[in-house]
Amino acid sequence: MSPGDRSRNKIDYILIQKRFRNAVKTSKSLPEADSDSDHVPVMCKFQIILKKLREAKANPKFQMDLPKSDEKLEGKIFKDDRCKKPKIKENIEGPAILKEEVEAAIKKMKNGKATIPDNIPVEIIKALDNLGIDLT
């Protein structure tokens, strides 16, 4: 109602977020409601749509304690059928490596290549000259 009761204005609204506006089914004003206010009560019906909850999948737990009857079965399953390791002679000796062979091998090596066993670049061995040959 307006001041002085000359005309009626419907300025009362139901406020709802934009993403939920399709949940409101009906809305209506109730002008016959008995209240001492200039405002008219507004009523609406809406439907709440809830998301379905997903159940978390539980990780299977491994059984660490095996009963005694399973130990026999385990022995059969994991039986080691490999043949025995051959015996290797520990003191294998061969001809000594000559200093000339080391010098020839260092000269053949290219600079900038990766080193595998000792992590010493070829450039350092070449820079050490005779001392580098003696160390190798």
Secondary structure, 3 states (H helix, E strand, C coil): CCHHHCCCCCCCCCCCCHHHHHHEEEEEECCCCCCCCCCCCEEEEECCCCCCCCCCCCCCCCCCCCCHHHHHHHHHHCCCCCCCCCCCCCCCCCCCCCHHHHHHHHHHCCCCCCCCCCCCCHHHHHHCCHHHHHHC
